[in-house]
Amino acid sequence: MKDKVMFIIRLTISIGLLLWLFHKTDVKEVLFVLKNFSFKYWCFALFLMIIGQTISAWRWMIVASSVGINIPFRLFWLYYFVGCYFNLFLPGSITGDVVKGYFISQNNFSKLKVGYSIVGERIFGLAALICLAIIGVLAAPGLFSQTIRGVVLLSGSIFVITFISFPLWVKGLKRLLPKKIPLDFVNFWRPPVFVKAMVASLIFQTILSYMNYILAKGLGININFCFFLVAIPIISIITLLPITIQGLGLREGGFVYLMSSLGVASEKALTLSLLSFSVLVGIGLIGGIIYVCGWHRFNL
């Protein structure tokens, strides 16, 4: 009952935010922009995201293998896309992760280790997001206000330092956690695992930013690529707030706000956000096809 109430609240907030944004924009102009948008840009964006999700599945395999989860790459790939499907159509920002964990645990792996692999994969993704945001701010400081630059550089630097030095904190964790809980996640910081996972994460996040850059080009929005290196991490973090359905409303508001500082019309910014979300829907539908056809049901 509580989950249903929370879902209704989140849905109401999402709808309310979207209605407010559409009220503040010219809907006819949004439709006009969409009408003149070439579908080839969307297809290319979807292609980029398929590559990106494949790289993310590889990152998950790297992290998972470091804690003793060794299964063929095709299973990681299939589970990843199926997770995208459930993450898209069910409430909760971690629904897809729960589904991925469930399927991989069916191969007789410890649920704790499966959880480590999923959390570790997400942490590497967040680390790459923040690193690219710092690079973007330093490469093109004139694109952002002093406040945004300060927040990104300060919070980003603190996170990166904490992330890199995390193994040093493990001794303290050992005293706090019960001895029966293995700290296998420390393996994530072994040089071979750390380097491969970070490289994969940086490539994926760059692809994600480039995907939005391509969609913007298709809408006639000419903005420095560095803008997306910073804007996408900020928007991605905002959408993690558990107050809407899959970030709907928050994502669109983030695009409109950040792009307005560069003189981009709210109609185009809103359209870009909706197109970006539609690409994620496309990825989710691919995962849905995999799930319905049962191609993910390959146990060891």
Residue frames as qw, qx, qy, qz and C-alpha x, y, z in Angstrom:
[[0.000, 0.886, 0.464, 0.000, 0.00, 0.00, 0.00],
 [0.321, -0.789, 0.104, 0.514, 2.82, 2.37, 0.93],
 [0.419, -0.132, 0.594, 0.674, 4.58, 1.66, -2.39],
 [0.221, 0.621, 0.660, 0.360, 1.41, 2.45, -4.33],
 [0.139, -0.935, -0.252, 0.208, 0.97, 5.74, -2.47],
 [0.390, -0.601, 0.332, 0.613, 4.61, 6.70, -3.16],
 [0.395, 0.182, 0.683, 0.587, 4.18, 5.80, -6.82],
 [0.103, 0.818, 0.540, 0.170, 1.08, 7.99, -7.11],
 [0.266, -0.881, -0.024, 0.391, 2.89, 10.87, -5.38],
 [0.423, -0.363, 0.510, 0.656, 5.90, 10.58, -7.71],
 [0.318, 0.433, 0.702, 0.467, 3.67, 10.29, -10.76],
 [0.019, -0.914, -0.400, 0.060, 1.73, 13.38, -9.67],
 [0.321, -0.761, 0.190, 0.532, 4.96, 15.36, -9.22],
 [0.426, -0.062, 0.644, 0.633, 6.26, 14.26, -12.64],
 [0.203, 0.652, 0.647, 0.339, 3.02, 15.20, -14.38],
 [0.162, -0.925, -0.244, 0.242, 2.85, 18.48, -12.46],
 [0.380, -0.579, 0.343, 0.635, 6.40, 19.46, -13.44],
 [0.352, 0.165, 0.697, 0.603, 5.83, 18.55, -17.09],
 [0.088, 0.802, 0.571, 0.150, 2.56, 20.50, -17.22],
 [0.251, -0.871, -0.045, 0.420, 4.27, 23.51, -15.63],
 [0.394, -0.348, 0.510, 0.681, 7.12, 23.36, -18.17],
 [0.261, 0.407, 0.717, 0.502, 4.72, 23.05, -21.09],
 [0.045, -0.894, -0.432, 0.108, 2.71, 25.94, -19.67],
 [0.290, -0.780, 0.164, 0.530, 5.87, 28.06, -19.69],
 [0.266, -0.238, 0.661, 0.659, 6.68, 27.16, -23.30],
 [0.561, 0.389, -0.165, -0.712, 4.97, 27.49, -26.64],
 [0.717, 0.019, 0.693, -0.074, 3.61, 23.98, -27.33],
 [0.707, 0.685, 0.139, -0.104, 3.09, 24.81, -31.00],
 [0.199, 0.837, -0.509, -0.026, 6.77, 25.76, -31.23],
 [0.496, -0.373, 0.781, -0.068, 7.76, 22.46, -29.59],
 [0.773, 0.348, 0.523, -0.084, 5.69, 20.57, -32.18],
 [0.513, 0.844, -0.127, -0.087, 7.22, 22.67, -34.97],
 [0.106, -0.722, 0.683, 0.012, 10.73, 21.88, -33.74],
 [0.635, -0.102, 0.762, -0.071, 9.90, 18.17, -33.59],
 [0.735, 0.595, 0.287, -0.157, 8.39, 18.27, -37.07],
 [0.446, 0.843, -0.301, 0.009, 11.61, 19.66, -38.50],
 [0.455, -0.594, 0.663, -0.013, 13.85, 17.25, -36.58],
 [0.615, 0.409, -0.616, -0.274, 15.50, 14.69, -38.85],
 [0.932, -0.276, 0.067, -0.226, 14.89, 11.12, -37.67],
 [0.806, 0.360, -0.364, 0.298, 18.41, 10.09, -38.71],
 [0.025, 0.603, -0.509, 0.614, 19.81, 11.98, -35.72],
 [0.738, -0.360, 0.306, -0.482, 17.61, 9.95, -33.39],
 [0.982, 0.142, -0.126, -0.018, 18.65, 6.68, -35.03],
 [0.545, 0.514, -0.462, 0.475, 22.30, 7.60, -34.66],
 [0.303, -0.554, 0.455, -0.628, 21.71, 8.55, -31.02],
 [0.920, -0.184, 0.141, -0.316, 20.06, 5.16, -30.40],
 [0.867, 0.341, -0.295, 0.214, 23.02, 3.43, -32.07],
 [0.196, 0.595, -0.510, 0.590, 25.40, 5.31, -29.80],
 [0.580, -0.442, 0.388, -0.564, 23.41, 4.28, -26.72],
 [0.990, 0.025, -0.082, -0.109, 23.44, 0.62, -27.78],
 [0.644, 0.439, -0.433, 0.453, 27.23, 0.87, -27.96],
 [0.139, -0.575, 0.434, -0.680, 27.23, 2.68, -24.61],
 [0.824, -0.316, 0.192, -0.430, 25.08, 0.03, -22.91],
 [0.939, 0.197, -0.252, 0.123, 27.34, -2.68, -24.32],
 [0.373, 0.510, -0.486, 0.604, 30.35, -0.93, -22.80],
 [0.471, -0.495, 0.347, -0.642, 28.47, -0.62, -19.50],
 [0.971, -0.115, -0.033, -0.205, 27.76, -4.36, -19.55],
 [0.756, 0.351, -0.388, 0.394, 31.48, -4.96, -20.11],
 [0.030, -0.569, 0.448, -0.689, 32.24, -2.69, -17.14],
 [0.774, -0.362, 0.188, -0.485, 29.84, -4.72, -15.01],
 [0.967, 0.111, -0.221, 0.062, 31.58, -7.93, -16.10],
 [0.459, 0.505, -0.466, 0.563, 34.97, -6.49, -15.08],
 [0.320, -0.497, 0.417, -0.691, 33.70, -5.45, -11.66],
 [0.899, -0.191, 0.057, -0.390, 31.75, -8.68, -11.12],
 [0.877, 0.247, -0.373, 0.175, 34.65, -10.94, -12.07],
 [0.203, 0.548, -0.537, 0.608, 36.79, -9.23, -9.42],
 [0.505, -0.325, 0.519, -0.609, 34.47, -10.63, -6.73],
 [0.282, -0.123, 0.951, -0.015, 34.30, -14.11, -8.22],
 [0.637, 0.504, 0.431, -0.393, 31.28, -13.78, -10.52],
 [0.076, -0.394, 0.702, 0.589, 32.45, -15.32, -13.78],
 [0.611, 0.469, 0.622, -0.137, 29.81, -15.81, -16.45],
 [0.495, 0.308, 0.499, 0.641, 29.86, -15.21, -20.23],
 [0.052, -0.172, 0.022, 0.983, 29.71, -11.60, -21.42],
 [0.241, -0.298, -0.638, -0.668, 26.49, -12.29, -23.34],
 [0.399, -0.580, -0.700, 0.117, 24.65, -12.81, -20.03],
 [0.252, -0.449, -0.231, 0.826, 25.88, -9.50, -18.64],
 [0.041, 0.012, -0.410, -0.911, 24.77, -7.86, -21.90],
 [0.333, -0.418, -0.738, -0.412, 21.33, -9.48, -21.87],
 [0.397, -0.578, -0.604, 0.379, 20.76, -8.78, -18.16],
 [0.203, -0.278, -0.058, 0.937, 21.83, -5.16, -18.63],
 [0.193, -0.136, -0.469, -0.851, 19.29, -4.50, -21.37],
 [0.434, -0.499, -0.734, -0.155, 16.53, -6.34, -19.51],
 [0.365, -0.460, -0.451, 0.672, 17.37, -4.19, -16.48],
 [0.014, -0.083, 0.170, 0.982, 16.93, -1.07, -18.64],
 [0.332, -0.357, -0.675, -0.554, 13.48, -2.33, -19.60],
 [0.485, -0.579, -0.637, 0.152, 12.32, -2.81, -16.00],
 [0.335, -0.330, -0.223, 0.854, 14.01, 0.39, -14.90],
 [0.053, -0.105, -0.352, -0.929, 11.97, 2.23, -17.50],
 [0.469, -0.347, -0.531, -0.615, 8.51, 0.88, -16.82],
 [0.630, -0.516, -0.565, 0.130, 8.52, 0.13, -13.09],
 [0.226, -0.936, 0.040, -0.267, 8.70, 2.69, -10.25],
 [0.728, -0.605, 0.214, 0.239, 11.99, 3.29, -8.47],
 [0.285, 0.859, -0.400, -0.145, 15.37, 4.43, -9.77],
 [0.133, -0.504, 0.853, 0.011, 17.07, 1.14, -8.86],
 [0.861, 0.148, 0.296, -0.387, 14.42, -1.27, -10.15],
 [0.756, 0.557, -0.337, -0.066, 16.63, -2.29, -13.07],
 [0.110, 0.577, -0.751, 0.302, 19.53, -2.99, -10.72],
 [0.618, -0.172, 0.621, -0.450, 17.32, -5.24, -8.57],
 [0.892, 0.357, 0.071, -0.269, 16.21, -7.16, -11.66],
 [0.539, 0.635, -0.546, 0.096, 19.80, -7.54, -12.89],
 [0.180, -0.475, 0.763, -0.399, 20.83, -8.77, -9.47],
 [0.798, 0.006, 0.426, -0.427, 17.98, -11.27, -9.38],
 [0.865, 0.456, -0.143, -0.150, 18.84, -12.82, -12.73],
 [0.413, 0.615, -0.633, 0.226, 22.56, -13.07, -12.08],
 [0.383, -0.399, 0.695, -0.460, 21.97, -14.57, -8.61],
 [0.915, 0.125, 0.118, -0.366, 20.02, -17.39, -10.29],
 [0.732, 0.485, -0.466, 0.107, 23.40, -18.69, -11.44],
 [0.855, -0.389, -0.280, 0.198, 24.18, -19.70, -7.82],
 [0.415, 0.383, -0.274, 0.778, 26.20, -16.64, -6.89],
 [0.298, -0.423, -0.574, 0.635, 26.16, -14.99, -3.46],
 [0.052, 0.875, 0.439, 0.195, 23.57, -12.22, -3.30],
 [0.388, -0.826, 0.032, 0.408, 26.06, -10.13, -1.33],
 [0.469, -0.244, 0.498, 0.687, 28.69, -10.43, -4.07],
 [0.267, 0.576, 0.623, 0.456, 26.07, -9.71, -6.72],
 [0.148, -0.942, -0.290, 0.077, 25.11, -6.60, -4.78],
 [0.471, -0.605, 0.253, 0.590, 28.77, -5.57, -4.55],
 [0.452, 0.116, 0.592, 0.657, 29.13, -5.90, -8.32],
 [0.118, 0.767, 0.538, 0.330, 26.08, -3.75, -9.05],
 [0.294, -0.923, -0.112, 0.223, 26.95, -1.05, -6.52],
 [0.541, -0.423, 0.370, 0.626, 30.57, -1.04, -7.70],
 [0.397, 0.376, 0.590, 0.594, 29.52, -0.68, -11.32],
 [0.028, -0.903, -0.392, -0.175, 27.31, 2.27, -10.41],
 [0.447, -0.797, 0.049, 0.403, 30.04, 3.94, -8.35],
 [0.518, -0.127, 0.470, 0.703, 32.49, 3.76, -11.25],
 [0.225, 0.641, 0.559, 0.475, 29.82, 5.33, -13.47],
 [0.231, -0.943, -0.233, 0.051, 29.30, 8.17, -11.00],
 [0.552, -0.560, 0.231, 0.573, 33.06, 8.70, -10.69],
 [0.445, 0.185, 0.534, 0.694, 33.37, 9.01, -14.47],
 [0.036, 0.843, 0.475, 0.250, 30.43, 11.45, -14.59],
 [0.362, -0.898, -0.054, 0.245, 32.10, 13.71, -12.05],
 [0.579, -0.311, 0.383, 0.648, 35.54, 13.48, -13.69],
 [0.348, 0.435, 0.550, 0.622, 34.11, 14.52, -17.06],
 [0.115, -0.925, -0.352, -0.087, 32.17, 17.37, -15.43],
 [0.476, -0.730, 0.131, 0.472, 35.41, 18.69, -13.92],
 [0.505, -0.016, 0.521, 0.688, 37.16, 18.39, -17.29],
 [0.196, 0.693, 0.559, 0.411, 34.28, 20.20, -19.01],
 [0.244, -0.942, -0.192, 0.130, 34.30, 23.09, -16.54],
 [0.503, -0.581, 0.303, 0.563, 38.08, 23.49, -16.82],
 [0.469, 0.163, 0.604, 0.623, 38.04, 23.23, -20.63],
 [0.012, 0.521, 0.426, 0.740, 35.25, 25.79, -21.16],
 [0.207, -0.345, -0.608, 0.685, 34.71, 27.84, -17.97],
 [0.144, 0.102, -0.086, -0.981, 32.87, 30.57, -19.85],
 [0.379, -0.245, -0.739, -0.500, 29.89, 28.29, -20.51],
 [0.538, -0.531, -0.652, 0.060, 28.82, 28.21, -16.87],
 [0.269, -0.881, 0.017, -0.390, 28.15, 30.60, -14.04],
 [0.121, 0.568, -0.666, 0.469, 30.66, 31.01, -11.23],
 [0.673, -0.287, 0.441, -0.520, 28.29, 29.18, -8.87],
 [0.968, 0.187, -0.009, -0.166, 28.04, 26.11, -11.08],
 [0.593, 0.566, -0.499, 0.281, 31.80, 26.08, -11.68],
 [0.161, -0.546, 0.619, -0.541, 32.46, 26.32, -7.95],
 [0.819, -0.158, 0.340, -0.434, 30.01, 23.58, -7.01],
 [0.928, 0.332, -0.164, -0.042, 31.29, 21.19, -9.69],
 [0.472, 0.582, -0.544, 0.376, 34.97, 21.74, -8.90],
 [0.283, -0.492, 0.598, -0.565, 34.59, 21.62, -5.09],
 [0.840, -0.089, 0.354, -0.402, 32.17, 18.71, -4.76],
 [0.877, 0.423, -0.222, -0.045, 33.79, 16.87, -7.66],
 [0.317, 0.611, -0.631, 0.358, 37.28, 17.16, -6.18],
 [0.485, -0.381, 0.603, -0.507, 36.09, 15.91, -2.78],
 [0.929, 0.112, 0.176, -0.305, 34.37, 12.92, -4.38],
 [0.753, 0.534, -0.375, 0.083, 37.33, 12.00, -6.60],
 [0.073, 0.581, -0.688, 0.429, 39.79, 12.17, -3.69],
 [0.655, -0.225, 0.533, -0.486, 37.49, 10.08, -1.49],
 [0.925, 0.291, -0.012, -0.245, 36.89, 7.58, -4.30],
 [0.618, 0.568, -0.512, 0.180, 40.57, 7.07, -5.09],
 [0.044, 0.467, -0.713, 0.520, 41.61, 6.84, -1.44],
 [0.790, -0.294, -0.070, -0.533, 38.72, 4.59, -0.39],
 [0.843, 0.034, -0.517, 0.148, 40.91, 1.49, 0.22],
 [0.249, 0.330, -0.545, 0.730, 42.60, 3.46, 3.00],
 [0.495, -0.298, 0.234, -0.782, 39.27, 3.57, 4.82],
 [0.765, -0.045, -0.589, -0.255, 38.76, -0.18, 4.66],
 [0.389, 0.066, -0.759, 0.518, 40.51, -0.80, 7.99],
 [0.263, -0.039, 0.381, -0.885, 37.94, 1.39, 9.69],
 [0.714, 0.007, -0.292, -0.636, 35.11, -0.44, 7.93],
 [0.607, 0.063, -0.789, 0.073, 36.44, -3.77, 9.14],
 [0.092, -0.001, -0.702, 0.706, 35.96, -2.62, 12.72],
 [0.446, 0.091, 0.168, -0.875, 32.39, -1.46, 12.05],
 [0.757, 0.134, -0.384, -0.511, 31.13, -4.39, 9.98],
 [0.878, -0.274, 0.355, -0.171, 30.60, -7.93, 11.28],
 [0.264, -0.515, 0.754, 0.312, 33.52, -10.24, 10.48],
 [0.585, 0.236, 0.774, 0.059, 31.25, -12.58, 8.53],
 [0.483, 0.838, 0.191, -0.170, 30.66, -9.87, 5.90],
 [0.723, -0.010, 0.299, 0.623, 33.46, -10.12, 3.32],
 [0.061, 0.834, -0.034, -0.547, 34.88, -6.85, 2.01],
 [0.693, 0.195, 0.550, 0.422, 35.34, -8.17, -1.53],
 [0.332, 0.911, 0.236, 0.068, 34.58, -4.76, -3.00],
 [0.349, -0.786, 0.336, 0.384, 38.15, -3.75, -2.12],
 [0.653, 0.050, 0.612, 0.444, 39.11, -5.75, -5.21],
 [0.397, 0.851, 0.334, 0.082, 37.59, -2.96, -7.32],
 [0.055, -0.966, 0.225, 0.117, 40.65, -0.84, -6.52],
 [0.739, -0.203, 0.493, 0.413, 43.17, -3.40, -7.76],
 [0.033, -0.535, 0.373, 0.758, 44.99, -1.68, -10.66],
 [0.058, 0.061, 0.839, 0.537, 43.79, -3.99, -13.49],
 [0.004, -0.624, -0.781, 0.026, 40.15, -3.79, -12.37],
 [0.087, -0.741, -0.237, 0.622, 40.23, -0.09, -11.48],
 [0.072, -0.398, 0.450, 0.796, 41.82, 1.02, -14.76],
 [0.012, 0.205, 0.855, 0.475, 39.55, -1.08, -17.00],
 [0.056, -0.676, -0.718, 0.158, 36.37, -0.12, -15.13],
 [0.078, -0.711, -0.103, 0.692, 37.25, 3.59, -15.16],
 [0.062, -0.224, 0.602, 0.764, 38.17, 3.57, -18.85],
 [0.018, -0.405, -0.867, -0.291, 34.88, 1.84, -19.67],
 [0.091, -0.740, -0.547, 0.380, 32.98, 4.34, -17.51],
 [0.091, -0.579, 0.148, 0.796, 34.67, 7.36, -19.09],
 [0.032, 0.010, 0.749, 0.662, 33.92, 6.03, -22.58],
 [0.049, -0.563, -0.821, -0.079, 30.26, 5.42, -21.72],
 [0.097, -0.764, -0.363, 0.525, 29.74, 8.83, -20.13],
 [0.086, -0.404, 0.385, 0.825, 31.43, 10.51, -23.09],
 [0.004, -0.237, -0.839, -0.489, 29.09, 8.62, -25.44],
 [0.078, -0.687, -0.691, 0.210, 26.11, 9.72, -23.33],
 [0.077, -0.692, -0.048, 0.716, 27.18, 13.36, -23.59],
 [0.059, -0.226, 0.625, 0.745, 27.89, 13.00, -27.30],
 [0.061, 0.448, 0.871, 0.190, 24.47, 11.42, -27.85],
 [0.016, -0.813, -0.448, 0.371, 22.81, 14.55, -26.44],
 [0.137, -0.557, 0.306, 0.760, 25.20, 16.72, -28.46],
 [0.109, 0.078, 0.808, 0.574, 24.08, 14.93, -31.64],
 [0.016, 0.669, 0.743, -0.011, 20.40, 15.37, -30.79],
 [0.096, -0.772, -0.148, 0.610, 21.05, 19.06, -30.13],
 [0.139, -0.298, 0.561, 0.760, 22.71, 19.38, -33.54],
 [0.079, 0.360, 0.858, 0.358, 19.63, 17.83, -35.10],
 [0.063, -0.813, -0.547, 0.191, 17.53, 20.54, -33.45],
 [0.343, 0.761, 0.080, 0.545, 19.81, 23.28, -34.73],
 [0.504, -0.861, 0.065, 0.001, 21.31, 23.93, -31.28],
 [0.691, 0.492, -0.309, 0.431, 24.97, 24.80, -31.67],
 [0.525, -0.804, 0.216, -0.174, 26.64, 24.49, -28.28],
 [0.177, 0.623, -0.747, 0.148, 30.20, 23.58, -27.33],
 [0.770, -0.068, -0.631, -0.070, 30.47, 19.84, -26.57],
 [0.288, 0.144, -0.665, 0.674, 32.02, 20.72, -23.19],
 [0.468, -0.246, 0.130, -0.839, 28.62, 22.02, -22.11],
 [0.868, -0.118, -0.314, -0.367, 27.20, 18.51, -22.27],
 [0.607, 0.162, -0.672, 0.393, 30.17, 17.06, -20.38],
 [0.015, 0.094, -0.550, 0.829, 29.06, 19.21, -17.44],
 [0.549, -0.086, -0.009, -0.831, 25.29, 19.47, -17.97],
 [0.764, -0.038, -0.580, -0.281, 24.60, 15.73, -18.37],
 [0.448, -0.018, -0.757, 0.475, 26.28, 14.79, -15.04],
 [0.165, -0.034, 0.379, -0.910, 24.36, 17.55, -13.24],
 [0.666, -0.018, -0.207, -0.716, 21.05, 16.47, -14.78],
 [0.681, 0.019, -0.731, -0.039, 21.80, 12.77, -14.17],
 [0.249, -0.013, -0.720, 0.647, 22.42, 13.42, -10.48],
 [0.370, -0.017, 0.178, -0.912, 19.26, 15.55, -10.20],
 [0.716, -0.009, -0.431, -0.549, 17.14, 12.78, -11.72],
 [0.464, 0.029, -0.848, 0.256, 18.34, 10.39, -9.00],
 [0.258, -0.109, 0.462, -0.841, 16.18, 12.29, -6.50],
 [0.044, -0.237, -0.969, -0.049, 13.38, 9.84, -5.56],
 [0.233, 0.415, 0.414, -0.776, 10.55, 12.31, -6.05],
 [0.579, 0.461, -0.188, -0.646, 9.50, 11.62, -9.66],
 [0.916, 0.162, 0.364, -0.034, 9.03, 8.68, -12.03],
 [0.797, 0.189, 0.271, 0.506, 12.38, 7.99, -13.72],
 [0.357, -0.321, 0.066, 0.875, 13.35, 11.66, -13.39],
 [0.156, 0.589, 0.578, 0.542, 10.50, 12.90, -15.62],
 [0.185, -0.941, -0.250, -0.132, 10.02, 16.58, -15.05],
 [0.532, -0.738, 0.210, 0.358, 13.34, 16.99, -13.25],
 [0.632, 0.015, 0.494, 0.596, 15.28, 16.06, -16.38],
 [0.292, 0.712, 0.445, 0.457, 13.30, 18.46, -18.54],
 [0.248, -0.963, -0.100, 0.020, 13.58, 21.26, -16.00],
 [0.638, -0.513, 0.302, 0.489, 17.34, 20.71, -15.78],
 [0.541, 0.284, 0.490, 0.622, 17.76, 20.99, -19.53],
 [0.087, 0.871, 0.354, 0.331, 15.64, 24.14, -19.75],
 [0.419, -0.893, 0.008, 0.167, 17.42, 25.84, -16.84],
 [0.636, -0.407, 0.371, 0.541, 21.00, 25.05, -17.85],
 [0.487, 0.318, 0.527, 0.619, 20.52, 25.79, -21.54],
 [0.039, 0.931, 0.350, 0.090, 18.66, 29.03, -20.92],
 [0.420, -0.774, 0.146, 0.452, 21.92, 30.56, -19.66],
 [0.421, -0.171, 0.583, 0.674, 23.33, 30.07, -23.17],
 [0.309, 0.370, -0.143, -0.864, 20.35, 31.67, -24.86],
 [0.113, -0.087, -0.927, -0.346, 18.71, 28.44, -26.01],
 [0.535, -0.232, -0.151, -0.798, 14.93, 28.77, -26.30],
 [0.494, -0.180, 0.713, -0.464, 13.02, 26.77, -23.70],
 [0.856, 0.310, 0.055, -0.411, 11.07, 25.06, -26.50],
 [0.660, 0.521, -0.541, 0.014, 14.25, 23.61, -28.01],
 [0.036, -0.436, 0.793, -0.424, 15.70, 22.68, -24.62],
 [0.685, -0.022, 0.500, -0.529, 12.49, 20.90, -23.65],
 [0.856, 0.410, -0.156, -0.275, 12.38, 19.10, -26.98],
 [0.395, 0.554, -0.713, 0.170, 15.98, 17.99, -26.56],
 [0.328, -0.293, 0.754, -0.487, 15.18, 16.54, -23.15],
 [0.816, 0.174, 0.304, -0.460, 12.17, 14.64, -24.49],
 [0.751, 0.523, -0.385, -0.121, 14.21, 13.27, -27.40],
 [0.122, 0.514, -0.792, 0.307, 16.96, 12.20, -25.02],
 [0.553, -0.114, 0.660, -0.496, 14.42, 10.37, -22.88],
 [0.850, 0.350, 0.008, -0.394, 12.89, 8.75, -25.98],
 [0.509, 0.529, -0.678, 0.032, 16.29, 7.22, -26.79],
 [0.173, -0.284, 0.834, -0.441, 16.32, 5.67, -23.32],
 [0.757, 0.169, 0.341, -0.531, 12.82, 4.37, -24.03],
 [0.734, 0.500, -0.398, -0.230, 14.21, 2.80, -27.21],
 [0.210, 0.428, -0.842, 0.253, 16.91, 1.04, -25.19],
 [0.465, -0.082, 0.673, -0.569, 14.26, -0.13, -22.74],
 [0.818, 0.318, 0.033, -0.477, 12.14, -1.54, -25.58],
 [0.559, 0.472, -0.681, -0.026, 15.13, -3.53, -26.85],
 [0.068, -0.254, 0.852, -0.452, 15.44, -4.95, -23.33],
 [0.665, 0.114, 0.379, -0.634, 11.70, -5.67, -23.38],
 [0.783, 0.393, -0.358, -0.322, 12.04, -7.68, -26.58],
 [0.327, 0.394, -0.830, 0.223, 14.90, -9.67, -25.04],
 [0.312, -0.116, 0.727, -0.600, 12.78, -10.35, -21.95],
 [0.757, 0.230, 0.161, -0.590, 9.58, -11.30, -23.78],
 [0.746, 0.426, -0.477, -0.183, 11.48, -13.62, -26.13],
 [0.898, -0.422, 0.124, -0.026, 13.21, -15.22, -23.15],
 [0.703, 0.559, -0.309, 0.314, 16.71, -14.73, -24.56],
 [0.112, -0.710, 0.501, -0.482, 17.97, -13.84, -21.08],
 [0.865, -0.326, 0.242, -0.293, 17.13, -17.28, -19.68],
 [0.766, 0.400, -0.470, 0.181, 20.58, -18.76, -20.05],
 [0.640, -0.700, 0.287, -0.133, 21.77, -20.24, -16.79],
 [0.151, 0.626, -0.765, -0.011, 25.19, -21.78, -16.35]]
